[in-house]
Structure formats: C-alpha cells, structure tokens
Amino acid sequence: MKFITSIILMALLSFSFCIFLPWWSIAIACFLVAICIPQKNWVSFIAGFISLFLLWYGLSFWISFHNGHLLANRISKLILQQENSFLLVLITALIGGIVGGLSALSGSLIRKNFKHA
C-alpha cells in the first residue's frame, strides 16, 4: 500500500511542481515523498522510477499525439538520426524515470541516515 501511495504522490507532486517550477523540481518531489514514506532503498528507487517514467511518458506522448508527432519526428531526426517519435518519447520517459528513481533513493538514504544519528 505504501508503494502505490508513494507512486501516486510522487507523480502528483511532480506534475504540480512542474506547473510553477523548472523541470528539475520533479527530483525535489520524489525526494520529499521518499523522506516522508519509509520504504526500503530499492523500493523507493522503483517507486520514483515508475512514477516519473509513467508521468513523462504519458505527458510526452499526449503532447506528441496532439501535434501529429510533427515536432517529435523532427527532434528525433536531429538527435537519433531517424524519424522515430516513439523512441524519442521512450528516451524522454527513461530520463524522467532515472531522475525520479535516483532522487527517491537519495531521500530514502537520507531518512535512514538521520534515523541512525
């Protein structure tokens, strides 16, 4: 139950933080949730990764779908040297997932470090 709660909280806080703050505020959201909800280190990492992977995948696919994948195809042509909007959306989601997972892991480790001090 804590796992699903932390995934939902991380996604909601990350989405709401990004409305008003820069993109890297997703790391702050995952960090804070991992501090507040005690879990094992690897569970915190997985929760942060899943929450932001799904959030960034959903948002980037939604944006790409509504403009006919035009911008995603052009950017993937520049970066990946091929027109593949799905691969660009997947890479975007992986970057978000890694940022979320590592910040949640950091929050979990900080929580355990302060608990022992």
PyRosetta script that sets phi, psi and omega in degrees:
from pyrosetta import init, pose_from_sequence

init()
pose = pose_from_sequence("MKFITSIILMALLSFSFCIFLPWWSIAIACFLVAICIPQKNWVSFIAGFISLFLLWYGLSFWISFHNGHLLANRISKLILQQENSFLLVLITALIGGIVGGLSALSGSLIRKNFKHA")
pose.set_psi(1, -40.0)
pose.set_omega(1, 178.2)
pose.set_phi(2, -64.8)
pose.set_psi(2, -33.0)
pose.set_omega(2, -179.5)
pose.set_phi(3, -63.7)
pose.set_psi(3, -49.6)
pose.set_omega(3, -179.3)
pose.set_phi(4, -67.5)
pose.set_psi(4, -39.7)
pose.set_omega(4, 177.5)
pose.set_phi(5, -61.1)
pose.set_psi(5, -43.1)
pose.set_omega(5, -179.6)
pose.set_phi(6, -67.9)
pose.set_psi(6, -36.5)
pose.set_omega(6, 177.0)
pose.set_phi(7, -61.8)
pose.set_psi(7, -47.2)
pose.set_omega(7, -178.5)
pose.set_phi(8, -65.5)
pose.set_psi(8, -43.8)
pose.set_omega(8, 179.7)
pose.set_phi(9, -64.0)
pose.set_psi(9, -41.8)
pose.set_omega(9, 179.5)
pose.set_phi(10, -63.0)
pose.set_psi(10, -42.9)
pose.set_omega(10, -179.9)
pose.set_phi(11, -66.7)
pose.set_psi(11, -44.3)
pose.set_omega(11, -179.0)
pose.set_phi(12, -66.9)
pose.set_psi(12, -44.1)
pose.set_omega(12, 178.6)
pose.set_phi(13, -65.7)
pose.set_psi(13, -40.8)
pose.set_omega(13, 178.9)
pose.set_phi(14, -62.4)
pose.set_psi(14, -43.7)
pose.set_omega(14, 179.3)
pose.set_phi(15, -63.3)
pose.set_psi(15, -44.9)
pose.set_omega(15, -178.2)
pose.set_phi(16, -71.5)
pose.set_psi(16, -34.8)
pose.set_omega(16, 176.7)
pose.set_phi(17, -64.3)
pose.set_psi(17, -39.8)
pose.set_omega(17, -176.7)
pose.set_phi(18, -71.4)
pose.set_psi(18, -14.1)
pose.set_omega(18, 175.6)
pose.set_phi(19, -69.3)
pose.set_psi(19, -37.5)
pose.set_omega(19, -174.4)
pose.set_phi(20, -110.3)
pose.set_psi(20, -20.0)
pose.set_omega(20, -173.5)
pose.set_phi(21, -119.7)
pose.set_psi(21, 171.5)
pose.set_omega(21, 178.3)
pose.set_phi(22, -65.3)
pose.set_psi(22, 171.5)
pose.set_omega(22, -175.1)
pose.set_phi(23, -62.4)
pose.set_psi(23, -31.7)
pose.set_omega(23, -176.0)
pose.set_phi(24, -73.6)
pose.set_psi(24, -2.4)
pose.set_omega(24, 175.8)
pose.set_phi(25, -68.0)
pose.set_psi(25, -12.4)
pose.set_omega(25, 174.9)
pose.set_phi(26, -62.1)
pose.set_psi(26, -33.8)
pose.set_omega(26, 178.8)
pose.set_phi(27, -66.0)
pose.set_psi(27, -38.1)
pose.set_omega(27, 178.6)
pose.set_phi(28, -65.1)
pose.set_psi(28, -41.9)
pose.set_omega(28, -179.4)
pose.set_phi(29, -62.8)
pose.set_psi(29, -47.3)
pose.set_omega(29, 179.6)
pose.set_phi(30, -66.1)
pose.set_psi(30, -38.2)
pose.set_omega(30, 177.7)
pose.set_phi(31, -60.6)
pose.set_psi(31, -47.1)
pose.set_omega(31, -178.6)
pose.set_phi(32, -65.9)
pose.set_psi(32, -40.8)
pose.set_omega(32, 179.0)
pose.set_phi(33, -65.9)
pose.set_psi(33, -40.4)
pose.set_omega(33, 179.3)
pose.set_phi(34, -66.9)
pose.set_psi(34, -30.4)
pose.set_omega(34, 175.5)
pose.set_phi(35, -71.4)
pose.set_psi(35, -40.0)
pose.set_omega(35, -175.4)
pose.set_phi(36, -77.5)
pose.set_psi(36, -31.2)
pose.set_omega(36, -178.3)
pose.set_phi(37, -110.2)
pose.set_psi(37, 107.4)
pose.set_omega(37, -177.2)
pose.set_phi(38, -71.8)
pose.set_psi(38, 125.9)
pose.set_omega(38, 176.5)
pose.set_phi(39, -146.5)
pose.set_psi(39, 169.8)
pose.set_omega(39, 173.9)
pose.set_phi(40, -66.7)
pose.set_psi(40, 158.1)
pose.set_omega(40, -175.7)
pose.set_phi(41, -58.3)
pose.set_psi(41, -49.0)
pose.set_omega(41, -177.0)
pose.set_phi(42, -69.3)
pose.set_psi(42, -29.7)
pose.set_omega(42, 177.0)
pose.set_phi(43, -68.8)
pose.set_psi(43, -39.6)
pose.set_omega(43, 175.9)
pose.set_phi(44, -63.1)
pose.set_psi(44, -42.0)
pose.set_omega(44, 177.8)
pose.set_phi(45, -61.2)
pose.set_psi(45, -47.2)
pose.set_omega(45, -179.2)
pose.set_phi(46, -63.1)
pose.set_psi(46, -40.7)
pose.set_omega(46, 179.5)
pose.set_phi(47, -63.6)
pose.set_psi(47, -45.1)
pose.set_omega(47, 178.0)
pose.set_phi(48, -64.5)
pose.set_psi(48, -40.6)
pose.set_omega(48, 179.6)
pose.set_phi(49, -65.1)
pose.set_psi(49, -49.0)
pose.set_omega(49, -177.6)
pose.set_phi(50, -63.6)
pose.set_psi(50, -44.4)
pose.set_omega(50, -176.1)
pose.set_phi(51, -62.3)
pose.set_psi(51, -46.6)
pose.set_omega(51, -177.6)
pose.set_phi(52, -81.1)
pose.set_psi(52, -27.2)
pose.set_omega(52, 173.1)
pose.set_phi(53, -62.1)
pose.set_psi(53, -48.7)
pose.set_omega(53, -179.7)
pose.set_phi(54, -66.3)
pose.set_psi(54, -40.2)
pose.set_omega(54, -179.9)
pose.set_phi(55, -64.0)
pose.set_psi(55, -51.0)
pose.set_omega(55, -177.7)
pose.set_phi(56, -70.0)
pose.set_psi(56, -33.6)
pose.set_omega(56, 176.1)
pose.set_phi(57, -64.5)
pose.set_psi(57, -47.3)
pose.set_omega(57, -179.7)
pose.set_phi(58, -62.0)
pose.set_psi(58, -46.1)
pose.set_omega(58, -179.0)
pose.set_phi(59, -67.0)
pose.set_psi(59, -44.2)
pose.set_omega(59, -178.4)
pose.set_phi(60, -70.2)
pose.set_psi(60, -35.4)
pose.set_omega(60, 176.3)
pose.set_phi(61, -67.6)
pose.set_psi(61, -41.0)
pose.set_omega(61, 179.8)
pose.set_phi(62, -61.7)
pose.set_psi(62, -45.8)
pose.set_omega(62, 178.7)
pose.set_phi(63, -64.2)
pose.set_psi(63, -44.3)
pose.set_omega(63, -179.2)
pose.set_phi(64, -66.0)
pose.set_psi(64, -39.2)
pose.set_omega(64, -179.2)
pose.set_phi(65, -64.7)
pose.set_psi(65, -40.5)
pose.set_omega(65, -175.6)
pose.set_phi(66, -76.8)
pose.set_psi(66, -10.5)
pose.set_omega(66, 171.7)
pose.set_phi(67, -112.6)
pose.set_psi(67, 21.0)
pose.set_omega(67, 176.2)
pose.set_phi(68, 69.4)
pose.set_psi(68, 25.1)
pose.set_omega(68, -179.3)
pose.set_phi(69, 59.1)
pose.set_psi(69, 20.0)
pose.set_omega(69, -177.4)
pose.set_phi(70, -66.5)
pose.set_psi(70, -53.3)
pose.set_omega(70, -178.4)
pose.set_phi(71, -67.2)
pose.set_psi(71, -41.3)
pose.set_omega(71, -179.7)
pose.set_phi(72, -63.4)
pose.set_psi(72, -38.2)
pose.set_omega(72, 177.7)
pose.set_phi(73, -65.9)
pose.set_psi(73, -39.7)
pose.set_omega(73, 179.9)
pose.set_phi(74, -68.8)
pose.set_psi(74, -41.6)
pose.set_omega(74, 179.0)
pose.set_phi(75, -68.3)
pose.set_psi(75, -40.2)
pose.set_omega(75, 178.2)
pose.set_phi(76, -66.3)
pose.set_psi(76, -30.3)
pose.set_omega(76, 175.4)
pose.set_phi(77, -65.0)
pose.set_psi(77, -37.4)
pose.set_omega(77, 178.4)
pose.set_phi(78, -73.0)
pose.set_psi(78, -46.3)
pose.set_omega(78, -172.9)
pose.set_phi(79, -84.1)
pose.set_psi(79, -48.8)
pose.set_omega(79, -172.9)
pose.set_phi(80, -96.0)
pose.set_psi(80, -5.2)
pose.set_omega(80, -178.8)
pose.set_phi(81, 63.9)
pose.set_psi(81, 23.2)
pose.set_omega(81, 175.3)
pose.set_phi(82, -155.5)
pose.set_psi(82, 151.4)
pose.set_omega(82, 178.7)
pose.set_phi(83, -85.8)
pose.set_psi(83, 97.3)
pose.set_omega(83, -179.6)
pose.set_phi(84, -145.0)
pose.set_psi(84, 89.8)
pose.set_omega(84, -176.7)
pose.set_phi(85, -68.0)
pose.set_psi(85, -32.0)
pose.set_omega(85, 179.2)
pose.set_phi(86, -63.7)
pose.set_psi(86, -42.0)
pose.set_omega(86, 179.9)
pose.set_phi(87, -65.4)
pose.set_psi(87, -38.2)
pose.set_omega(87, 177.4)
pose.set_phi(88, -65.2)
pose.set_psi(88, -41.3)
pose.set_omega(88, 177.4)
pose.set_phi(89, -64.4)
pose.set_psi(89, -39.5)
pose.set_omega(89, 179.0)
pose.set_phi(90, -65.8)
pose.set_psi(90, -42.3)
pose.set_omega(90, 177.6)
pose.set_phi(91, -65.0)
pose.set_psi(91, -39.7)
pose.set_omega(91, 176.3)
pose.set_phi(92, -59.9)
pose.set_psi(92, -44.3)
pose.set_omega(92, 179.6)
pose.set_phi(93, -65.9)
pose.set_psi(93, -38.0)
pose.set_omega(93, 177.9)
pose.set_phi(94, -64.6)
pose.set_psi(94, -40.0)
pose.set_omega(94, 177.5)
pose.set_phi(95, -62.9)
pose.set_psi(95, -45.7)
pose.set_omega(95, 177.2)
pose.set_phi(96, -61.8)
pose.set_psi(96, -41.0)
pose.set_omega(96, 179.4)
pose.set_phi(97, -64.6)
pose.set_psi(97, -40.5)
pose.set_omega(97, 179.4)
pose.set_phi(98, -66.7)
pose.set_psi(98, -43.0)
pose.set_omega(98, 177.8)
pose.set_phi(99, -61.2)
pose.set_psi(99, -45.7)
pose.set_omega(99, 179.4)
pose.set_phi(100, -64.9)
pose.set_psi(100, -42.5)
pose.set_omega(100, -179.7)
pose.set_phi(101, -65.2)
pose.set_psi(101, -44.3)
pose.set_omega(101, -179.3)
pose.set_phi(102, -69.5)
pose.set_psi(102, -36.0)
pose.set_omega(102, 178.3)
pose.set_phi(103, -71.9)
pose.set_psi(103, -35.4)
pose.set_omega(103, 175.5)
pose.set_phi(104, -67.3)
pose.set_psi(104, -38.8)
pose.set_omega(104, 176.1)
pose.set_phi(105, -62.2)
pose.set_psi(105, -41.9)
pose.set_omega(105, 177.5)
pose.set_phi(106, -62.0)
pose.set_psi(106, -42.8)
pose.set_omega(106, 177.7)
pose.set_phi(107, -62.7)
pose.set_psi(107, -40.5)
pose.set_omega(107, 178.7)
pose.set_phi(108, -65.6)
pose.set_psi(108, -41.3)
pose.set_omega(108, 179.2)
pose.set_phi(109, -68.3)
pose.set_psi(109, -37.8)
pose.set_omega(109, 177.3)
pose.set_phi(110, -64.0)
pose.set_psi(110, -42.6)
pose.set_omega(110, 178.7)
pose.set_phi(111, -59.5)
pose.set_psi(111, -46.3)
pose.set_omega(111, -179.5)
pose.set_phi(112, -68.7)
pose.set_psi(112, -32.7)
pose.set_omega(112, 179.0)
pose.set_phi(113, -67.8)
pose.set_psi(113, -41.9)
pose.set_omega(113, 179.1)
pose.set_phi(114, -73.0)
pose.set_psi(114, -26.6)
pose.set_omega(114, 178.7)
pose.set_phi(115, -67.9)
pose.set_psi(115, -35.8)
pose.set_omega(115, -179.4)
pose.set_phi(116, -83.3)
pose.set_psi(116, -16.6)
pose.set_omega(116, -177.5)
pose.set_phi(117, -81.8)
pose.dump_pdb("model.pdb")
